[in-house]
Amino acid sequence: MKRRNRKSQRKRKAHSKKRPRIVQANKNSPKHGRVRRKKLGRVSRRIAITDPRVARALGAMRREGISASKAARHERMKLKTFRERAGRYLYRSGPGKPWRARGEDQLALSMTVLTSSGRVDVVVRNSRERRLLHQYEIALRMFRAGEDGAEAALKAFEGKTVAGHTLITDLQLLIQLEEAGQLDFDSLYTSFGDRS
């Protein structure tokens, strides 16, 4: 009788040891569903193109200090849509407090950049590069209008890049692009989805 009891105890121990190992292996496996979903989510957020109206509204709030509702109305957008698309870059200090725009954001937008081959559409991934591109375009307009100080204004952008493209400050190249009709554009932001 004693021998049988020992055998049954050994079998029980063997089964109890094996089961946790299998469960543990599944939890730590790189193929686990939760890990894969997180990676895909991160990639889709990073490359998602934002509505340009959101960037313009956030910019207006930063520059002019206007309210979120006024900024959204100016862009012909509902406040709810603006809040959803701006995400964490629009915040308020407490319930009932006014909405405020953060100093900078990491919103990806499709914009047009001037290159030596003409204008190309690129994805600009943050507000710092968007601001730089806007300022460069102001200097470029000064150059095209023949205003005083245009050359110095363009020189300030020497060596600076937007979305991996070096901003053109060479006056001879700009004259060539102007003559080829490559400096004209309708909007810095390229078209985006449906309006709400």
Solvent accessible surface area in square Angstrom, and as a share of the most:
residue,aa,sasa,rsa
1,M,174,0.78
2,K,157,0.66
3,R,194,0.71
4,R,180,0.66
5,N,83,0.43
6,R,143,0.52
7,K,127,0.54
8,S,42,0.27
9,Q,98,0.44
10,R,163,0.59
11,K,135,0.57
12,R,168,0.61
13,K,128,0.54
14,A,45,0.35
15,H,105,0.47
16,S,65,0.42
17,K,124,0.53
18,K,119,0.50
19,R,167,0.61
20,P,77,0.48
21,R,161,0.59
22,I,110,0.56
23,V,83,0.48
24,Q,113,0.50
25,A,64,0.49
26,N,92,0.47
27,K,138,0.58
28,N,118,0.60
29,S,35,0.23
30,P,115,0.73
31,K,155,0.66
32,H,55,0.24
33,G,31,0.30
34,R,151,0.55
35,V,64,0.37
36,R,130,0.47
37,R,162,0.59
38,K,131,0.56
39,K,120,0.51
40,L,117,0.58
41,G,25,0.24
42,R,131,0.48
43,V,69,0.40
44,S,62,0.40
45,R,175,0.64
46,R,142,0.52
47,I,102,0.52
48,A,54,0.42
49,I,62,0.32
50,T,18,0.10
51,D,4,0.02
52,P,15,0.09
53,R,3,0.01
54,V,0,0.00
55,A,5,0.04
56,R,79,0.29
57,A,1,0.01
58,L,0,0.00
59,G,10,0.10
60,A,12,0.10
61,M,14,0.06
62,R,68,0.25
63,R,175,0.64
64,E,113,0.51
65,G,65,0.62
66,I,35,0.18
67,S,58,0.38
68,A,4,0.03
69,S,45,0.29
70,K,106,0.45
71,A,0,0.00
72,A,1,0.01
73,R,162,0.59
74,H,144,0.64
75,E,21,0.09
76,R,201,0.73
77,M,11,0.05
78,K,135,0.57
79,L,58,0.29
80,K,132,0.56
81,T,16,0.09
82,F,0,0.00
83,R,90,0.33
84,E,117,0.52
85,R,87,0.32
86,A,1,0.01
87,G,39,0.38
88,R,168,0.61
89,Y,21,0.08
90,L,8,0.04
91,Y,75,0.28
92,R,98,0.36
93,S,100,0.64
94,G,18,0.18
95,P,134,0.84
96,G,74,0.72
97,K,106,0.45
98,P,81,0.51
99,W,60,0.21
100,R,136,0.50
101,A,21,0.16
102,R,100,0.37
103,G,58,0.55
104,E,95,0.43
105,D,1,0.00
106,Q,111,0.49
107,L,20,0.10
108,A,6,0.05
109,L,1,0.00
110,S,26,0.17
111,M,0,0.00
112,T,9,0.05
113,V,0,0.00
114,L,0,0.00
115,T,19,0.11
116,S,73,0.47
117,S,100,0.65
118,G,1,0.01
119,R,47,0.17
120,V,54,0.31
121,D,97,0.50
122,V,19,0.11
123,V,56,0.32
124,V,0,0.00
125,R,110,0.40
126,N,30,0.15
127,S,4,0.02
128,R,126,0.46
129,E,24,0.11
130,R,11,0.04
131,R,98,0.36
132,L,22,0.11
133,L,0,0.00
134,H,70,0.31
135,Q,86,0.38
136,Y,0,0.00
137,E,2,0.01
138,I,94,0.48
139,A,3,0.02
140,L,3,0.01
141,R,134,0.49
142,M,47,0.21
143,F,40,0.17
144,R,94,0.34
145,A,70,0.54
146,G,64,0.61
147,E,92,0.41
148,D,142,0.73
149,G,46,0.44
150,A,7,0.06
151,E,107,0.48
152,A,71,0.55
153,A,27,0.21
154,L,1,0.00
155,K,133,0.56
156,A,66,0.51
157,F,19,0.08
158,E,106,0.47
159,G,60,0.58
160,K,90,0.38
161,T,60,0.35
162,V,0,0.00
163,A,34,0.27
164,G,72,0.69
165,H,62,0.28
166,T,81,0.47
167,L,3,0.02
168,I,15,0.08
169,T,27,0.16
170,D,79,0.41
171,L,51,0.25
172,Q,121,0.54
173,L,49,0.24
174,L,0,0.00
175,I,71,0.36
176,Q,109,0.48
177,L,10,0.05
178,E,63,0.28
179,E,137,0.61
180,A,69,0.53
181,G,45,0.43
182,Q,68,0.30
183,L,1,0.01
184,D,90,0.47
185,F,64,0.27
186,D,156,0.81
187,S,55,0.35
188,L,12,0.06
189,Y,22,0.08
190,T,34,0.20
191,S,117,0.75
192,F,68,0.28
193,G,65,0.63
194,D,123,0.64
195,R,166,0.61
196,S,59,0.38
